[in-house]
Amino acid sequence: MIKQITKQLDHEKGKARDRARNPEYQERFREEGQNFDRGGTSVPKIVSFRGSIAYLDKRPFYMDDKQSLIRTLEAIKFLVAGQLNTISKLLKNPAVAAEAADRFERTKLSILRADQITSTATHPKTGRQFPVIPFKCFLQPADPLPEPIFKKCLAFSAVFPSPDRAK
């Protein structure tokens, strides 16, 4: 089996060498220099070890929570230019579709960019501590949003910009 793996690696090495001799690739090598993409994929590591210490990369979990918050906001009724409804229904209404789309897009970007943990909050049912991340919500909800909004790993706190800055 080791001999078979060695043959496969030798074959791949030969293919890479042949491609490198190709004039088109040589031109790309010169143009891109150190930034030349040789292909392949790198799998992000959630757990990494440095010496005897294990590090946990929580970014994928945080991104899941942010996406979950966006889906939650899509189900909440908002008031845009006198029209009250969920985002999907506001986007279907031609009178307010452009403004609703703009405000929801700015809210989504605010959620995805939010990364500063400002405090911690205790979940009322489980008693577990959650880091709280504030985000700007450019939409006016019909009913007050829960403060904070708890997800699996994070809690989110909505910050409403002043009306003149929201436009």
N, C-alpha and C positions, 0 to 999 in steps of 0.2 A: 504494500500500500504506500509506503514512503517513496518507493521508486516511481510509482504512478503520480504522486503529488509533485515530485521533482521534475518529471517529464512535463507536466502541465505548466509549472512555473517557468521552465526553460522555454516552452512554446510561447507563453505570454511575453516573456522577456524578448524573444526574437521578434514577435509582432510589434512590440513597442519600438525596438531598434529600427525595424523597417519603416515604420511611420515617421520616426525622427529623421530618416534619410530622405523622406519625401520633400520636394522643394516647397510645397504649400505649408507644411508644418514648420520647416526651417524659417520661413518668412514670419509665421506667427510666433515662433520662439523668440526671434529678434525683436518683434514689435512689443510683445507682452512681457518679456523678461521673466522676472521672478513671479509675476502674477499669472503665468500660464496655467490654465486649468487642465490637469492631466486626467481628469475624469474620476470616477469612483464616488462613493458617498461616504460620509462620516456619520456615524450614529451618535447622537448626543448621549452623553453618559449622565444618568441621573444620580448614581452613586459613584464617587471617586475616592480613592484611598491615597493618603500622603503619610507615609510612615505608618504609625499605628492608629491614625485618626481617619475616620470615615466622614466624608462631606456629602451632604444631600443637596442637589440642585432643585430648588422648589419652583423655578420659573415655569416648567410645564404645567404644574398644578395651579399656579397663579394665573396663567393664561386661560386654563379651563374655567376658573372662577370668573374671569373677566368676560369670557364668551357667554357663560351662564347668566351673568348680570345683564348683558345685552339682550338675551332672549327674554329675561324677566321683564325688562323695560318695554319690549315689544307687546306684551300682554296688558300693560297698564294704560288707562285712558288719560289722554293729555288734552289740554286746551290750546288750540292754535288758531289765531285770528277769529275767535268767536265760535269755532267748531270744536266739539268735544267728542273724541273717539280714540280708538287704539291707533298705533302708528300705521298698520297695514291699511286700515280704512281711511285714515287721513290722506295717505298717499294715493288712494283711488279717487279722492275728491279733487277735481281740477282747480277749484278755487283756492285751496290751501296746500296743494301737493308740493309745490316748489319750496315754500317756506318750511313745511314739515320735514321734507327730505333734508334740507340744509341744516336745520336744527338737530335732527336725529343724527346726521352724519357727524356734526361737531361734538355731540354727546358721546357717540361711539369712539371717536378719536381721543376724546378726553379720558374715557375709560381705559382704552388700550395703552395710552401713554402714562397713565397714573402709576407711580411706583414708590411714592414717598409714604412710609408708614408714619402716621401722626400720633396714634395712641393705640390702646387696646380696649376691647369691649368684651364683656362677659355675656355669653349666650344665655337667654332667660330660661331655657328648658334644660340644657345640658350642663350649664355652669362652666363651660370651657372658654378659655381666653382666646380671642381672635385679634390679629392685627387689623387696624382700621386704615383704609386707604381712601382719601377724599377724591371725588371726581366732579367735574362741572357738568351740570344738567341744564341744557339750554331749552328744555321743554317744561311747561308749567303743568304739573299733574293735577287731575281733577280732585283727588284725595291726597292728603299728605303721604309722602313716602315713608316707610318704616325707617327708623333711625337707630342704628345702622341696618343695612341690608346684609344679612348673613348668608354666606355661601359655604362650601366645604372647608376651605383653608383661610379665607379672608372675610372681612366685613367691609362694606363700602358705605361711605357717607356722602350724600349728595350735597353739593354746594351750588346754590343758585346765584348766577351773576346778576348784577343790577339790570333792570329792564333796558336801560339805554345801551349797555354793553352787550346785551344778548342779541341785538339785531345786527 
